[in-house]
């Protein structure tokens, strides 16, 4: 077998018996994912998860539990789906592990469910590692963990980090406050030593997940993932689930091979489908965001002004896919004299009758007349105390102080809001019908959901005694049910998932939504936008951000599969021709963001936020061997030139490179471009865009 293939190193029987860890092999043969699943979940083997039950580690007993496996037929022959069940004959506790294998991507996912099939409460379930698996390799050396920041309102949002791991080194990751990508990011890549490939891991849980990567030896590393603060017993017939984990195995010494395979896996298998195809998230424009103080967001927007703006966009031939009405349209938000605003009046979800006397239907009709869609902002989970919802439905609200006496969550102070309890089935069903009816009545096509509160303390303080984590589990299950209700009721809708910017990004959330406003960092600041693109594109092709200006440097900093034009079509400082040209440029490049992505600068643990550097990346479509080079010379960069090495090209083919700004054409062999291409920009704070394609 080839040297770069990962080999199986079996642990001693005693070690596996005590620890409950599964040790695994992956080869570069894509069909081997079936063998991986069969091997790791076979009868008598330590499965790739672990937990403590009644004070005993699962490694000491799970092999003796009743075992069964059920195969579920999929319409797609490239998907393997099985449910592995482990049942305690004494207590009736059953652990079901639903496993999916994706043979085209050499990837596997699974999710655990604990089910009490008995007639009594179970013993305590704790220390649940939804994944607990050790990867063993033939060659010794240093592991490299490539991981990222989450969102924390900074240039460094989604900043790539590198940890070179020596034996016994470990890295622990978990988000802050209960939103899944706040401060930490549930996607990372474990690179094996000496060109032996690696494992790209993703976690699906829109709450308090954790991941721990530990280098156990020179040739072995362990991954544990799960949910923070899960320590509970189950009532008879009760069932809970844990965070989902996905592992994609890649070969060779180029980690971007793994990243690009994962991006394609996301598009094919983790993106909500419309008419059998992955959802395409839109190009949007706001309703002239930003009014004079003390107005904020859309607290001063009116029906007449909104319709006039739509007609102005049509006049200038700048109609987007979507017109986007954000926060502040509801009652009390416009009471600026009383210091009310969009943020402190949520929970009053009645359209302001003074500003919108006929509701939103007239605005929606004008949007549809222009061939666009209409999207409206909501924030239903954060409910201000003394708001309409708080007063009308107190039984559905969670207070941060909790409902039972127990130790208090220390990360939260006094709150002026309560949390709408999606974990209450009645409340969850009511919310789905309310939002659905609201959309239907007002002609709303797309649903935008914000979430400007940290929920972890609310969940923690409302758990029953001895049942830590249940409140969060029920809440997250309810969130998914609510989103799926809207998506099924409106098959052509989309969900824009905002949580103070991109703080709710994980494998489960991206399966139902996308973050079209990926960060609340300084709106339109181009260096930050470049940094956020750099980090997010390594894992996710579907996300968006805003652009404030129409100059090339700022505009290109916000390129992606989705964008929000925050241009001010009522101000003389904007040029209609420039805006049209930038829209055309975006439409030309946009399809390539669904293809392969290669950062060409800032590798390793470089601080990509610096104003003194160049930032360059490559978009590559393998099907026709074409793509784009997007480059930026930052404002303080002293270097007029920068050397890059293109990736993924055919060494023997000749490529034509066309500078989209100057029209200059260059012909080079793929082998030459892989060795080096010098870029040149005479001025700081400037950009370039080069298209490459096979020479005609």
N, C-alpha and C positions, 0 to 999 in steps of 0.2 A: 504494500500500500504506500501511497505517497507520503513523504516526510511530514507534510503539513496537516495530515489527518489527525484528529484527536483520538486517542486510544483510551479504552476502558482500563482503569486500575481498580480492581475490586478491593474493597475494604475487608478486613477480617470479619468473620461472622460475629465475633463477640463485640467488636466496635460498632457494627451496624445495629446489633441487638440493643446496645445500651443507648446510643445516640439517636436512633431513628432516622438518621440521615440517609439519603439516597445518593449514590455516587454514579455519575453518568458519563457516557461517551457520545460524541457526535462525529460523523464523518462528513465529507463534502458531497456525499451521495444524497440527493434530496429525498429519495425514497426511504432513507433510514429513519425519518421521523416516526414512521409506523413502528419500526423496531424499537425506537427509543421509548415510545409510549408503552408498548407491550412489555418491554423489559422492566421499566420503572414502576409499573403498576401491576406486575404479575403477582399471582398468589404466592405468599410466603416471603415476598420482598418487602424491605422497608420503603414505603411510598415516599415521594418527594415533598412531604409535608409532615408536620409534627404538632403535638399539643400535649397538655397535661390534663389528665382526667382523674378526679378524686385523689389528687396529690401524686399520681404516678405518670411518668413520661410514656407517651404512646409507643416508643421504641421497645418497651418492656412487655407490651401486651397485644398490639394491633395485629401481629401475625397469627395470633390465636383466635381472633374474632372471626365470625362468619364472613365469608367473602363471596361476592358475586360480581359479574360484569354484564352489562347490557349494551349492545351496539345499536345505535340509532342511525337509520339510513338517511343520508343527505342527497339532495338532488345534484349537488356538485361533487363529482367523483374525486376531486382533489382534497376534499375535507373528510377527515376521520373523526367520528364523534362517538364517544363511549361514556357510560356512567359506571364508575367503580364504586362498590358499596362495601363498607366494613361495619359489621353490627356486633355489638356487645350482647351476647345471649343472656347475660345476667340482668342488666339494667334496661336493655332495649334501645340504648343510644346507638344511632346509626350515623356514620359519616359517609356522605355521598360526595364523590369527586367527579364533576362533569368535565370531561377532557375533550378538547378539539385539537386535531392536528391539521396543519396546512402543508401538504406535501410539496406544493409548488414553491414554498418559501422556507422549507426546513424549519418550521415554527410550530409551537405548541402553546395552548393556553389551558388553564383550568381554574375552577372555582369550587370551594368547599361549602357543603351544607351540613349542619349538625341538626339531626332530627330525633326528637324523643318519641319513640314508638311505644314506650312503656306507659304504665298507669300511675307512676309516681314521678316526682321531681327527680331530675338527674343529679348526680354529684357535680361538683364545681368543674367547669371547663375553663382552662386558663392557658397562658403562654402559647397561644395558637399561632403557629407559623404556617400561613397558607402555602408558602413554599419553604422548604428546607432541603436544599439540594447542593451537593458538592460536585464541582466540575474538575475532573482529573485529566492531566495531559502527560504525554510521553516525555517531552523536553522540560527541563527545569529552567527557571528564570523569573524575571519580575513581571507580575501582573500590572496592567494599567487600567485604572477605573476612570472612564470618561463620564462625567455627570454634569449637572447644571444647576444654577440658581433657579428658584421659582420667581414669581413676580413680587417685587417689593418697592415699586414706584421709583425706579432707578434706571440709569443707563445700563446697569449690570443685570437687569431682568433677563433671565434665561442665559446668563453668561456661562460659557463652557468652563469646566474645571477638570483638572487632571490630578489624580493621586497615583503615584508609583508605589506599589505595595510590596513591602518586604514581609517575610513570614511573621504571622501574628498581628500584622497591621489590619485595622478594620476601619470602615467608614459607615457611619449610621446616618440615615436620612429620614426626616419626617416633616410634614408641613406644620406651619404655625396656625393655631386658632381654628382649625377644622375645615379650611378651604384647601382643596387638594394640591394646588400649585402655588400656595403662598409661602414664599421663602425657600421651598424645596420643589423639585421637579420629578415626577414619577416615571421618568424615562432615563435610562443610562446604559452604557456599553462597557462590558468587562472584556478587555483585550488580553488574550493569552500570550505567554512568552514565545519568542522566536518564530513568528510567522505561523502560529498554530490556530489562527482565527480567534473566535471569541463568541460571546453571548450578549445580544442586545435584549434588555429586559424592560418590561413596561408593566405598570400596576393600574388596575381599574378599580377605583374606589374614590368617590367624590366626598371624602371625609378624611379621617385621621389615619392614614396608612403609615407604615414604616417599612424601611428596607435596611438591611445590614449586610454588607459585603466584607468578608474576612478572608485574608490570605492565610490558609492553614499551613501551607508548606510551599516549597519552591515550585511544585507542579500541581497544586490543588488549591481551589478557592471555594468558599461556601457562600451561598445566598439564602438569606431568610427574609421573608416579607410577610406582612399581615396588617392587622388593625391595632392601633394603640388603645389601651384601656379596655380590652375585652377580657372579662373575668366574671363568669355568670353560671347559673344553673338554668335548666330549661323545664318549663311546665310540661305536663303530659300533652302529647301531640304537637308541641311547639317546634318551630323550625327557624333557624337563622342561617345567614350566609356570611361569607368572608370576602375580603378583597380578591379580585381576579388577578392572575399573573399571566403574562405572556413572555415566552422566551423564543428568540429567533437566533439560530446558530449560523455563523458565517465562517468562511475559511480564508486562509491567506494572511497577508500582513497589512492589508489596506482596510482600515476600519470603516471607511466610507462605503465599502461594498455592503457591509452590514446595515449601515444607516439607510442607504438607498433601497435595499431590499425591504426594510421595515416601512419606509414611506409608501412603497407600492402595496405592501400588506395592508396598511391602514386604508388606502384608497379602495382596495378590493373587498376587504372583510371587516373593517371597523368604521365605515362611513355609511350613514343612513341612506337607504336606496329610495329613489323615485323612479317609477316605471322600470324597475330592475337595474337602474344605473346609479352610481354614487351621486349624491346630492352635489350640485354646483352652487357654491355660495356666492352671493352677488357683489357687484360693484354698486355702491350706494352713494347718496348725497344727502347731506343734512339740510334742514330748513333754515339756512342762513344762521348757523349757530353763533350765539353771543350777542346779547342785547345790552343796552346801557344799564349801568347799575341804578337801582338795586335789583333789577331783573337778573335772573341766572337761569342757565339751561334754557328751557322753553316756557318759563313762567309768564312770559308776556306774549307768547304766540297766540294768534287768533285765526279763525276760519278764513277770513278775507285775506289776511296776510299770507297764510299758507298757500291758498289757491293762486294768489298773485305771483308768488315765488315759483310755483310749478310752471306757470305760463311764461315766466321770465327764462327759466331753464329751457323750455321748448323754443322760445324765440331765439335763443343763442345756440340751439341744436346741441345741448349738453345734457339731454335726458339720460339718466342712469338706469340700471336695472331696478333700483329700489329708492324710493323716497323714505327717509328715516326720521320719525318724530320721536325725540327722546324725552327726558324727564320734565315734569312740571305742568302737564296738561290737565291735572285733576283739581278738584275743589280745594280751596284754602291755600294752594301753592302760590297763588298770585297776590296774596295779601302781604305785599312787600312792606307796607307801613307798619304792620304788626310783626315784622321780622319773621314771617313765614317764607319758606322756600321749598324747592323741590324735595330736599333731603329730609326735612323735619315734618312733612305732611303725608308720608307714605302710610297706607292703610285707609286712605280716603279715596277709594277707587271709583269715583263718580266723575264723569267728564264735566269740566267747568262750564256751566250753562251760559255764563256771560260771554265767554270768549268763543265757545263752540255751541251756539244755541241749537243747532241741528245735529249735534254729535259729530262723529268723524265721517259720516257717509258722504257729505259733499266733497270733502278733501279726497277720500278714497276714489270717488267717481272721477274727479279730475286727474288723479294719478293714473287710473286705469285708461282714461281717454288718451293719455300720452303714451300708452303701451308699457307702463312701468308697474311695479308692485309697491305696496304700502306696508311699512313695518312700524310698529309702535312699541315703546319701552314700557315695561312693568317691573315692579320689584315687590312681588306678593309675599315673600317670606319675612321680610323685615316690616314689622307693624308698630307704628308709634303708639305709645300709651295714650289713651284718650282719643284715638282716632276712631273712625266709624267701625272698622273691623274689630278693633280691640274691645269696643263697647258692645258690639252686637254678638260676637262669638268668643267670649272669654274662655269657654271650655276648650277651645282649639289653640290656645296660646301657651307657649312655654316662657316662663319668667327665668331670668338668669339666676335668681336667688334659689330656684328649685322648688320642688313640691314636697320633699321629705327632709328631715334633719339628717345631715351627714356632713362630712368634710367639704368645705367650699372650694370650688375651682378658683385658683389663685391668679389666673392670667387675666381675668375680667374684673372690671370695677362695676360701679352702678350703671345700669343701662336705662336709657330713655325709651327703649323699644322692647317689645316682646317678639318671640319667634313663632310664626305660623307653623303649627305642628303637622308637617307632612306625614309623620308616622302614625297619625290618627286616621284610620281608613275612611271615616265619614268626612273628615276635613279634606283629605286628599281628593276624594270623589267630588266634593262640592267645589273645590278650587278648579278642577279640570272643567267642570260644566260652566262655572262662572266665566273663566277666561275664554273657553270655546264659544259660549253664547255672545260674549262681548265682541270677539273677533268677527263672528258671523253677522251680528247686527250692524257693525260699523264698517264692514267691508275691508277688514284688516287681513292681509295676506300672510305676513311673517311676524313671528313673535320674538321679541327681544326681552330677555330676563336678566336683570341685574341682581346683585346680592352683596350689599354693603354692610355686612355684619359678620363677626366671627362666631360661629355657632357652637364651638366645642364646649364652652362653659355651660351653655343652655342644655346641651345633651347630658353632660356629666352630672349636673346638679338636679336633673330630673329622672335619673335612673332610680329604680327601686333598690332598696338595700339588698346587697348580695347579687345584684344583676347588672354589674358594670358593663356598659357598652350597648345594652339593648335599645335604649332611646336613640342612639345614633344609627344603629342598624335599621330600625324601623323607619327612621327619617329618610335615610338614603334610599331604601327600597321604595318609599313613597315618592321621592323625587323622580326616580326612573319611571315609575308608574304614571306620574303626572305628565312627564314629557312624552311618553309613548302614547298616552291618551290623545294629546294634541296632534302628534304626528300621524296617528291612525285616523283621527277624525278629519284632518285636513291633509290628505296625501301629498299635496303640492306645497305644503308649508315648509319652512325651516325654523330652527331655533337658534338664535344668536345668544350665546352663553357668555354673559359678562358678570364678573364678580369683582367690583372695583378694578376693572381691567381683567387680565387673564389669570385669575386666581382659583379657577375651578377647572383646570385642564388635566385630564387623566384618561386612561383607556376607555372607561365607561362613559364619561361625559362626551368625548369626541365621537362616540358611536351614535349619539343622538343629537349632537349640536356642534357648533364651532364658535371659537372666540373671534368675533369680527372686530373687537376692540381689545387687543391683546395686552394692553398695559395702560395705566393711568399716568404714566410718566409724561412729563412736559410735552403737551400736545404739539406735534409737528416738529420737534427738535430733531434734525436729521441724523446726528451722530448716534443718538439713542436708538432711532428707528433702524439704522444699519446694524447695530449690535443685536437688537431683538430678532431681526431677520436671521442673522448669522446663527444664533443659537437654536431658534425654533425650527428652522428649515431642516436641521439635521434629523429631526424626528417626525415632523408633522407638515404636510403640504397645505393643509387647509386652516388658514387663520388670516386675520386682516388687521389693518391699522388705519389711522387717518393721515391725510396729507393736507397741509394748510396753504402751500404756495405752489406756483406753477413753474418755478425755475427748475432746470434739469437736476441740479444737485439735490434739492429737497425732494422733488418728486420721485426720483429714482431710489431714494432712500426708503421709500414706502412701497416698493414693488412687491407683488405676491399674487396669490390666487384671488384675493379679495382686497378691496380698498374702499375707504370712505372719503369722498371729496368734500372737504370742509371749505371750499372756495366761497368767497363773499361776492356773489354776482350783483350786489347792489353798490359795490365800492369801486371807485375809479382806479385804484391801484392794481386791479386785476385786468388782464388782457384776454379777451374772448378767444382770439386766435391761438394764443399760448395754451389755454385750457383745452381747446379742441385738439391741438397737436399732441398734448400729453395724454389725452384719452386714447388717441390713435396708437401712440407708442405703447401704452399699457395693454391695449387689446392685442397688439402684435406679440408682446413678450409673455403675456399671461399664460398661454398654454404650456410653456416650458417649465413653469413652476410645478406642474403636475408630473414632471419627469425627474431625472437624476440631478442631484445637487452636490457640488463639491466646493467647500471653502478653499481658496487658493492663498489665503494669508491668515495670520493669527493662529497658527496651529499650536498644539501643546497647551501650556498654561499661560499664554501671552495675555496681557490686559488689553482686550480689544476695545476698551472705552477711550483709549488715549487719543488726543487730538493730533498727535505727531505722526501717525502711521497711515499707511495705505490699507484699505480694506477691499478685497477682490473675491468674487465667487464666480463659479461656472454653472450654467444650466445646460444639461445635455439630454437630447432625445435619442436614445440608441436606435430606435426604429428606422430613422433616416440619417443618423449620424450628424445631426445639426444641433446648434445651440447658441448660447449667448455668454459673453464675458461681461460682467457688470463690475465696474471698478470705481473707487473713490479715493481721491487724494484729500486727506483731511485738512482742516484749516491751518494747522500748525506744522504740517509735514514739510520738511526742508527738501525732500527728494522729488526731483522731477520725473524720475524713472523708477520702475519697479519690475522685478523679474518674477514671472509665474511659470508653473509647469502644469499644462492641461492634463486632465485625466479622462480615462474611458475611451480614448480615440483609437482608431485603427492605424497601427504604425505604418502600414504600407500604402495608405491612401493619401491623396493630396487634398488639402482643405483650402478653401477660399475664405479669407477673413475680411469683413467689410466694416470699417469704422462708421457707425451710424451718424456721427456728428460731422465728420469731415468728408466722408465718401471715399477715403483712401482704401485701396484693396491690396492685400498681401496673400501670396500663395506659399504654403509650406506643407511639408509631409507631416503626417501624424507623429512619426518618430521625432521630428524636430520640435514640434510643439510640446511633446512630452519631456524633452530635454530643457526647454526654456524659451520663453517669449517675453521680450521687453515691452512693457507698457510705458507710455509717456504722456504726462500732463504738465503743461507749462505753468499753470497757476494753482496755488493752494485753493482749497474748497471748490474742487471741480470734479467732474465725473466723466466716465467714458462708457460706451456701449458698443460692443463689437459682436457682430453675428458671424458664426463660422458654419460652414456647410461643405459637403463634398464638392470639389471643383467641377463645374458644369462641363 
